[in-house]
């Protein structure tokens, strides 16, 4: 490790297991995906491990496969705000981050909901802003849901702009509570916004919350998404798995900050990561292999194939060779999830070639092409690898995605966190009370004054 | 407190229903935007043996200008924040439907039901006026008839979504690799004048199946919506005779709407101020009224500190007597106490022995309804 730079602190967050095949429901240790106790367990474990935040993803339409509701993976999730507010009651320091779509929500309501979460949690709220141009999901909303792709980030940016204006709209001395003079609050000014997406005039209903602005996370990887993140976000939630890809992305994102007048440390890069631990490297590898087979059962293997082939392949043997028929070209066979194949014929050919060369069955092939276990090893090895990513600027930390609900983080907290602490890369106690404190982010009102100072000099 | 099946709820409106309540020394007005304030108040109501707490909400600021306590936290958020700190009390946040999405509302209340193990409800309200319409910028202000027609559709969408997963949809069937039985998840395919919503919900059916729906029905088109949709109907009559008449009218309207009047509870609002003695309670009320009169004059539209609603000024004991009298009178199935000054009244509410933890539905003696879609499916081969 180079000694010219001070050691960076690793940031860790806990992702509640999601609704895809990486979440293993068939394991005997897998409990409810929806009971509140499951959320309490994961959040308290993350807080015991001194994590920065708990992270809750969102989906607004059940996925479909072959025209019917997909039934092989975990299904069913709660409302983001309700769960995060309820978790604020069973944790004290842990940040509470939730995905909320900026396409199917209105800025005034979102501003009120996030400010409420920030007040009620004492400054621990974070918003992962996502967008959608998906008419399929839109069928659940009165807007009818279709937003041109190019408008997605315009709407997202305007949504955030309006929310921030509302969060800032009570001047610092508005809340007076002077009993003798009979003045509770001075005049609350009206916030006006007229843009391409919104025409709004409103007086906000809450004083500034403990963090000023809840922390903003962002996850889009397109060029539009990266610009939006560089201009707006406090942290980026990415999926760049390898060290090299991580460093390239990290450098790209940090490089985009300057044009928005932002400093290098004002944006944290936090990739999602999975992990498997063992007492020895060999044991960890064996557990990882077992988990991959749990994640890709026979029916799931066929379903993955059907996504590329665009047709019903239920007659094929998951333990047999890949189909010799060609894909139908129907890329809409699975809806409500990220598509794996932009060019199904090319993918099918590549998969056939790989299966033939390595003598893989359908299930083995799917396991090979979908496996995303990133950190596999002993606790010391995993700690070292995580630290390497952070110290060499491939990441500022990780959002850990356990494969089991809700106990999937227990072993990491018990065994890897102490290793990181021993290396001097991870906190041994929370230094502050708010999520901004944990992430080392400035209060937004300080940020504004810093910029003014920078411009003046 | 009267026992039996008489329903006792408390509405917590900021520091109190009286616009000057925040000026009391004990109001904790500085804490109004903290979790501590709300958790303390809600747990105090629970300790008093009440069945439920109502939490008002709106997208607009309270009228009355600088002299009133302005600002409010999201009511569903407050209820969720109090979930883990409470064990018996029903939580009924208000949520307006005029500018919001029923899909979001449906999962928010269902998730509150999961977090409270079946103590969630929802008081349906609408957002009147230009101020809130401009805060969203999506549509013009609507007339009451249109607002409540939209609300009627919103409740239909929300309750269909609550039923869109049958109770036993999650099967975790290892041999077939299926986590759910997709035959037990249902598209709601709702298409009305204001909404078209496909469904199903992303949230499974919650502990109560259908969380409790409350609607205020004093006048106008809200009455029909309450009669069609509500488990709890709130009214604010000027006296017990009026309460009697309104409850009788509601029960006959329920019959005409093909609903069982015994499956709907009518609750009357009673404004309350309690102190150690009745004299003290009256003195304190007079002080509140003096503050209101001397403060910055409330703008038009501000709620009157006094008015044509039932009120009780006195002690905890005299309140207990009043509630017994209301219960005996048959004028209502329960009451919603509205403390004029929250801290003062909660301090003087009698505490009751802890009631057994049940769902809000069980407390109301209302059956847990089966999913409407499960009923349709009965008898069809799978």
HADDOCK unambig.tbl for C-alpha pairs under 7 A between the chains (distance, minus, plus):
assign (segid A and resid 26 and name CA) (segid B and resid 174 and name CA) 6.74 0.50 0.50
assign (segid A and resid 35 and name CA) (segid B and resid 114 and name CA) 6.19 0.50 0.50
assign (segid A and resid 36 and name CA) (segid B and resid 114 and name CA) 6.15 0.50 0.50
assign (segid A and resid 36 and name CA) (segid B and resid 115 and name CA) 5.10 0.50 0.50
assign (segid A and resid 60 and name CA) (segid B and resid 202 and name CA) 6.41 0.50 0.50
assign (segid A and resid 61 and name CA) (segid B and resid 202 and name CA) 6.32 0.50 0.50
assign (segid A and resid 62 and name CA) (segid B and resid 202 and name CA) 6.16 0.50 0.50
assign (segid A and resid 69 and name CA) (segid B and resid 182 and name CA) 6.09 0.50 0.50
assign (segid A and resid 71 and name CA) (segid B and resid 178 and name CA) 5.37 0.50 0.50
assign (segid A and resid 71 and name CA) (segid B and resid 179 and name CA) 5.76 0.50 0.50
assign (segid A and resid 71 and name CA) (segid B and resid 180 and name CA) 5.31 0.50 0.50
assign (segid A and resid 71 and name CA) (segid B and resid 181 and name CA) 6.76 0.50 0.50
assign (segid A and resid 71 and name CA) (segid B and resid 182 and name CA) 6.15 0.50 0.50
assign (segid A and resid 72 and name CA) (segid B and resid 177 and name CA) 5.76 0.50 0.50
assign (segid A and resid 72 and name CA) (segid B and resid 178 and name CA) 4.47 0.50 0.50
assign (segid A and resid 72 and name CA) (segid B and resid 179 and name CA) 5.28 0.50 0.50
assign (segid A and resid 73 and name CA) (segid B and resid 179 and name CA) 5.87 0.50 0.50
assign (segid A and resid 74 and name CA) (segid B and resid 179 and name CA) 5.95 0.50 0.50
assign (segid A and resid 76 and name CA) (segid B and resid 202 and name CA) 5.25 0.50 0.50
assign (segid A and resid 76 and name CA) (segid B and resid 203 and name CA) 4.97 0.50 0.50
assign (segid A and resid 76 and name CA) (segid B and resid 204 and name CA) 5.65 0.50 0.50
assign (segid A and resid 77 and name CA) (segid B and resid 202 and name CA) 5.80 0.50 0.50
assign (segid A and resid 77 and name CA) (segid B and resid 203 and name CA) 5.00 0.50 0.50
assign (segid A and resid 78 and name CA) (segid B and resid 107 and name CA) 6.34 0.50 0.50
assign (segid A and resid 78 and name CA) (segid B and resid 111 and name CA) 5.37 0.50 0.50
assign (segid A and resid 78 and name CA) (segid B and resid 203 and name CA) 5.28 0.50 0.50
assign (segid A and resid 79 and name CA) (segid B and resid 107 and name CA) 5.32 0.50 0.50
assign (segid A and resid 79 and name CA) (segid B and resid 108 and name CA) 5.03 0.50 0.50
assign (segid A and resid 79 and name CA) (segid B and resid 111 and name CA) 5.91 0.50 0.50
assign (segid A and resid 82 and name CA) (segid B and resid 77 and name CA) 6.18 0.50 0.50
assign (segid A and resid 82 and name CA) (segid B and resid 80 and name CA) 5.58 0.50 0.50
assign (segid A and resid 82 and name CA) (segid B and resid 108 and name CA) 5.79 0.50 0.50
assign (segid A and resid 82 and name CA) (segid B and resid 111 and name CA) 6.29 0.50 0.50
assign (segid A and resid 82 and name CA) (segid B and resid 112 and name CA) 6.27 0.50 0.50
assign (segid A and resid 85 and name CA) (segid B and resid 77 and name CA) 5.85 0.50 0.50
assign (segid A and resid 85 and name CA) (segid B and resid 80 and name CA) 5.50 0.50 0.50
assign (segid A and resid 85 and name CA) (segid B and resid 81 and name CA) 4.89 0.50 0.50
assign (segid A and resid 86 and name CA) (segid B and resid 80 and name CA) 4.64 0.50 0.50
assign (segid A and resid 86 and name CA) (segid B and resid 81 and name CA) 4.51 0.50 0.50
assign (segid A and resid 86 and name CA) (segid B and resid 83 and name CA) 6.11 0.50 0.50
assign (segid A and resid 86 and name CA) (segid B and resid 84 and name CA) 6.76 0.50 0.50
assign (segid A and resid 88 and name CA) (segid B and resid 81 and name CA) 6.42 0.50 0.50
assign (segid A and resid 89 and name CA) (segid B and resid 81 and name CA) 5.55 0.50 0.50
assign (segid A and resid 89 and name CA) (segid B and resid 82 and name CA) 6.90 0.50 0.50
assign (segid A and resid 89 and name CA) (segid B and resid 84 and name CA) 6.16 0.50 0.50
assign (segid A and resid 90 and name CA) (segid B and resid 84 and name CA) 6.90 0.50 0.50
assign (segid A and resid 106 and name CA) (segid B and resid 136 and name CA) 6.75 0.50 0.50
assign (segid A and resid 108 and name CA) (segid B and resid 135 and name CA) 6.30 0.50 0.50
assign (segid A and resid 108 and name CA) (segid B and resid 136 and name CA) 6.28 0.50 0.50
assign (segid A and resid 112 and name CA) (segid B and resid 74 and name CA) 6.70 0.50 0.50
assign (segid A and resid 113 and name CA) (segid B and resid 74 and name CA) 6.12 0.50 0.50
assign (segid A and resid 116 and name CA) (segid B and resid 73 and name CA) 5.25 0.50 0.50
assign (segid A and resid 116 and name CA) (segid B and resid 74 and name CA) 5.88 0.50 0.50
assign (segid A and resid 116 and name CA) (segid B and resid 77 and name CA) 6.83 0.50 0.50
assign (segid A and resid 117 and name CA) (segid B and resid 77 and name CA) 6.91 0.50 0.50
assign (segid A and resid 119 and name CA) (segid B and resid 33 and name CA) 6.32 0.50 0.50
assign (segid A and resid 119 and name CA) (segid B and resid 34 and name CA) 5.96 0.50 0.50
assign (segid A and resid 120 and name CA) (segid B and resid 34 and name CA) 5.64 0.50 0.50
assign (segid A and resid 120 and name CA) (segid B and resid 35 and name CA) 4.65 0.50 0.50
assign (segid A and resid 139 and name CA) (segid B and resid 197 and name CA) 5.81 0.50 0.50
assign (segid A and resid 139 and name CA) (segid B and resid 198 and name CA) 5.63 0.50 0.50
assign (segid A and resid 140 and name CA) (segid B and resid 103 and name CA) 6.55 0.50 0.50
assign (segid A and resid 140 and name CA) (segid B and resid 197 and name CA) 4.46 0.50 0.50
assign (segid A and resid 140 and name CA) (segid B and resid 198 and name CA) 5.24 0.50 0.50
assign (segid A and resid 140 and name CA) (segid B and resid 199 and name CA) 6.08 0.50 0.50
assign (segid A and resid 141 and name CA) (segid B and resid 101 and name CA) 6.46 0.50 0.50
assign (segid A and resid 141 and name CA) (segid B and resid 103 and name CA) 6.80 0.50 0.50
assign (segid A and resid 141 and name CA) (segid B and resid 197 and name CA) 6.06 0.50 0.50
assign (segid A and resid 142 and name CA) (segid B and resid 101 and name CA) 6.85 0.50 0.50
assign (segid A and resid 142 and name CA) (segid B and resid 195 and name CA) 5.23 0.50 0.50
assign (segid A and resid 142 and name CA) (segid B and resid 196 and name CA) 6.22 0.50 0.50
assign (segid A and resid 177 and name CA) (segid B and resid 30 and name CA) 6.74 0.50 0.50
assign (segid A and resid 179 and name CA) (segid B and resid 23 and name CA) 4.80 0.50 0.50
assign (segid A and resid 182 and name CA) (segid B and resid 23 and name CA) 6.87 0.50 0.50
assign (segid A and resid 182 and name CA) (segid B and resid 67 and name CA) 5.55 0.50 0.50
assign (segid A and resid 182 and name CA) (segid B and resid 295 and name CA) 5.84 0.50 0.50
assign (segid A and resid 183 and name CA) (segid B and resid 66 and name CA) 5.30 0.50 0.50
assign (segid A and resid 183 and name CA) (segid B and resid 67 and name CA) 4.97 0.50 0.50
assign (segid A and resid 184 and name CA) (segid B and resid 66 and name CA) 5.55 0.50 0.50
assign (segid A and resid 184 and name CA) (segid B and resid 67 and name CA) 5.74 0.50 0.50
assign (segid A and resid 184 and name CA) (segid B and resid 68 and name CA) 6.14 0.50 0.50
assign (segid A and resid 184 and name CA) (segid B and resid 69 and name CA) 5.65 0.50 0.50
assign (segid A and resid 185 and name CA) (segid B and resid 66 and name CA) 5.09 0.50 0.50
assign (segid A and resid 185 and name CA) (segid B and resid 70 and name CA) 6.84 0.50 0.50
assign (segid A and resid 186 and name CA) (segid B and resid 66 and name CA) 5.61 0.50 0.50
assign (segid A and resid 187 and name CA) (segid B and resid 66 and name CA) 6.68 0.50 0.50
assign (segid A and resid 198 and name CA) (segid B and resid 137 and name CA) 6.43 0.50 0.50
assign (segid A and resid 199 and name CA) (segid B and resid 137 and name CA) 5.24 0.50 0.50
assign (segid A and resid 200 and name CA) (segid B and resid 134 and name CA) 5.53 0.50 0.50
assign (segid A and resid 200 and name CA) (segid B and resid 135 and name CA) 5.34 0.50 0.50
assign (segid A and resid 200 and name CA) (segid B and resid 136 and name CA) 6.07 0.50 0.50
assign (segid A and resid 200 and name CA) (segid B and resid 137 and name CA) 4.99 0.50 0.50
assign (segid A and resid 201 and name CA) (segid B and resid 134 and name CA) 5.39 0.50 0.50
assign (segid A and resid 201 and name CA) (segid B and resid 135 and name CA) 5.41 0.50 0.50
assign (segid A and resid 202 and name CA) (segid B and resid 131 and name CA) 6.92 0.50 0.50
assign (segid A and resid 202 and name CA) (segid B and resid 134 and name CA) 6.39 0.50 0.50
assign (segid A and resid 202 and name CA) (segid B and resid 135 and name CA) 4.63 0.50 0.50
assign (segid A and resid 205 and name CA) (segid B and resid 60 and name CA) 6.71 0.50 0.50
assign (segid A and resid 205 and name CA) (segid B and resid 61 and name CA) 5.74 0.50 0.50
assign (segid A and resid 205 and name CA) (segid B and resid 71 and name CA) 4.46 0.50 0.50
assign (segid A and resid 205 and name CA) (segid B and resid 72 and name CA) 5.72 0.50 0.50
assign (segid A and resid 206 and name CA) (segid B and resid 71 and name CA) 5.08 0.50 0.50
assign (segid A and resid 206 and name CA) (segid B and resid 72 and name CA) 6.04 0.50 0.50
assign (segid A and resid 206 and name CA) (segid B and resid 73 and name CA) 6.91 0.50 0.50
assign (segid A and resid 297 and name CA) (segid B and resid 177 and name CA) 6.89 0.50 0.50
assign (segid A and resid 299 and name CA) (segid B and resid 177 and name CA) 6.17 0.50 0.50
